């Protein structure tokens, strides 16, 4: 929710009684949350579309780094990968 919209609703509730004030704010926040939920699919699609190309860039950078380290630290990298994969299989 935007802060400016909260200021707008707050100024319109100044002269309300406590019950009406709570009902008005409850309706406003409910509407705001509903709009967030309805827009969630669009927001997630947008983020996924941006994340997939970045994933490729990060994967290529990781492979370049890994290839550079493999000559001097090959055994250590292999051991580290085995430990990570073992933990991913059973993190307890």
Buried (B, 14 or more C-beta within 10 A) or exposed (E): EEEEEBEEBEEEBEEEEEEEBEEBBEEBEEEBEEEEEEEEEEEEEEEEEEEEEEEEEEEEEEEEEEEEEEEEEEEEEEEEEEEEEEEEEEEE
